[in-house]
Amino acid sequence: MNKQTFLSELNAELERLRAEGVKSPQVLHNVLSDTIMKNLSADWKESKKSHLASRRACYFSMEFLIGRSIYNNLLCLDICNEVSKAFEEFGYSLSDLEEVEDAALGNGGLGRLAACFLDSAATLSLPLDGYGIRYKYGLFKQKIVNGFQTEEADNWTKYGDAWSVRHDEDAVEVCFSDQKVLAVPYDIPIIGYGVKNIGTLRLWQSEALSDFDFRLFNEQKYVEASREKIFAEDISRVLYPNDDTREGKKLRLKQQYFFCSASLHDIIKKHKAKHGDIKKLSKYITIQLNDTHPVISVPELIRILTVNEGMSFEEAFEQAGKIFNYTNHTIMPEALEKWDVSLIREILPEIYDIIFMINEYFMAEMYRREVAADKIETMKIIKNNQVHMANMATFCSSYVNGVAQIHTEILKASTLHEWYEVYPDRFQNKTNGITQRRWLALCNRELSGLITGLLGSNKWITDLTELKKLTPYADDKQIISKFLEIKKEKKTQLAEFIKDREGIEINPDSIFDIQIKRLHEYKRQLLNAFSILCIYFGIKDGSIKDFTPTTFIFGAKSAPGYRRAKAIIKYINEIAEFIEKDKEVNKLIKVVFVSNYNVSYAEKLIAAADVSEQISTAGTEASGTGNMKLMANGAVTLGTLDGANIEIVEEAGAENNYIFGATVEELEKIMPEYSSRKLISENDRIRRVVETLVDGTFSDGGSGDFRELYTSLLDGASWHKPDNYYLLGDLESYVEAKLKCNSDYKDSGSFGRKMWLNMCNSGKFSSDRTIADYAENIWKIK
């Protein structure tokens, strides 16, 4: 992109807006974005040609949580200062664009990881492109009303979508047994930092083949006249629709097949146009399946190659095995995706026939290898009238990877143990990473400036290991003092934002203890809430003295149909209100649950955090990426030895973090005999906290949800043991670690040193390192 040409065109547009008296942030955003897109088009077109000419990787994911694009793109194009100056000259401010909505295309770590990977690949000039769904309303917009989560449609394209380009010429017809829809692609540029390479994120929007039946409308059957349009658009309307009924499950399955089928048709069309021979597809294409959601791609590719391209099943299966790779994101067997056979046969009968053939192929292969019958039964793709997607992915892929060292070892030892015994060379580890462009250079410009000044260059923006060179400054009191001043500045900015957004005042001189992640029982936000109550009661009875004032900040969304998760949100908000009313304690403890936590909110929270809460039960969190973002911004980790926490501690040192709780090995011995009822009968402090769920201290609005939480902890349910995630077992250890961290914070120099060393040792956790590893050892792309 020619910077001078761009700035000249931007100035002309801003002059026009000023003359027209336009002040709308959305209009400003669209004008700026359109001008960038116009000037990017030549480089983007050239990058697309280059990707298609070489072997390229395609990343299939149900979500890409890209957030707000404008600031990140300005950073990657190195035009932040020039654009800011141009805005100011015409009476505008870049900060006005804070009002622009995030692209609501993801939920949590899975989608944010996918976005980081595309960013890294673009920056490393690797031919990687993404494929997913263009959701009309994304997940949802969260509001907290009387302490309860409520959901509203997140109409993120209300004011347009300047970063997407529609390509009707590439539309694909997708067929279900009861419906045909048109998949229309929208391309989003993924701009590499300081390079000409631009990746493409292609998102499919579901549309009707015929929008409107005039005959039915004329017969005054108004709803029926638009029926086809409504049902077609439902497929790309919402991310993760509630699926507690068969209709919800049908919609979820349709979503998965919709984008996978469209993407595969697109890939094959482009391959044939460029390279001709369909039998060379695996030479030029590799596809990464981000979790089990896109695994329906496997039988769909085989269907296309056999039905449309005339290959035999054996030839098509061989191609699929060379093309696909599978990233596993869960080590909990109950979370591995399964689909009822009857559902697939109802919606996708041809696909079920191919899955049946894959299962037969698998059986023959296992018997050839003389695998024991009981192992074959465990590994079957079709069993108990369900299709086991993780089994199909593992069988039909070149490589299977976990996303943290402990996660991969658990996959090999437990979750996919039988597969590992048969195909040991198929398994790899690829510890997750985050892009330092967005999660340090962009969200913490003050700290970035200090880093660049000390290093003498900004090379760290593309090589995060450069931060290691800053380690000697850990003992430089002047530098640590400057670092803590920056942290205080970011905390003040966050406090102002929360006051404006939530109407809540928080003290930037307090410790900012932050837990931000999807709301799920295994992530143990409830454990955090219990620990806060333990500390509260300890302050009240005098057993806890000299407590450093702390603001406990939560940010999370619960799935709309997840009753327990929504109950935990209400419980946290009850605690917040309860403590706020206590004038003795409210100067020491503040609890805040921020609403509508998203990427833009995360940018502010992560830069301001002192303490990073990473407290999942050991052996449940595959990796985590929030822990890496917080580490890179200088937060200490208060966490368990789970996921990437283990590697964070290895890099930054246990002495610079606060680790608690039972390990995976200890839990294997504890859980068979563990009794949460026995524990609370012997521990008054734990019992007092847990009983607040049912003793009238807090109100669940008459829903009975707090009692259900209480019962789940002490009696379990049909699908799990009591206290399945060991909250009560880890509580004492957790509170002890929390109080140690709180006490250590009083020595600002020593605590600042711990924070600094975490930042210095975050280099391993760049997604640049992860993607380079994928490129070399799985995708074989350059």
Secondary structure, DSSP 8 states (H G I E B T S, - for coil): --HHHHHHHHHHHHHHHHHHT---HHHHHHHHHHHHHHHHHHHHHHHHHHHHHS-EEEEE-S----B--HHHHHHHTT-HHHHHHHHHHTT--GGGGGGS--B----SHHHHHHHHHHHHHHHTT--EEEEEE--SS-S-EEEEETTEEEEE---TTTT--TT-EE-GGG-EEEEETTEEEEEEEEEEEEE-TTSS-EEEEEEEEEEESSS--HHHHHTT-HHHHTHHHHHHHHTTTSSS---SSHHHHHHHHHHHHHHHHHHHHHHHHHHHHHH--GGGHHHHEEEEEESSGGGGHHHHHHHIIIIIT---HHHHHHHHHHHEEEE-----GGGS-EEEHHHHHHH-HHHHHHHHHHHHHHHHHHHHTT--HHHHHHH-SEETTEEEHHHHHHHT-S-EEESSHHHHHHIIIIITHHHHHH-GGGEEE----B-HIIIIIITTHHHHHHHHHHHTSSGGGT-GGGGGGGGGGGG-HHHHHHHHHHHHHHHHHHHHHHHHHH-----TTSEEEEEES---GGGTHHHHHHHHHHHHHHHHHTSS-S---EEEEEE----TT-HHHHHHHHHHHHHHHHHHT-TTTTTTEEEEEESS--HHHHHHHHHH-SEEEE---TTT-S--SHHHHHHHTT-EEEE-S-TTHHHHHHHH-GGGSEE-S--HHHHHHHTTT--HHHHHHH-HHHHHHHGGGTSSSS--TTSSHHHHHHHHHHT-BTTB-TTTT-HHHHHHHHHHHHHHHHHHTTSHHHHHHHHHHHHHT-GGGBHHHHHHHHIIIII---
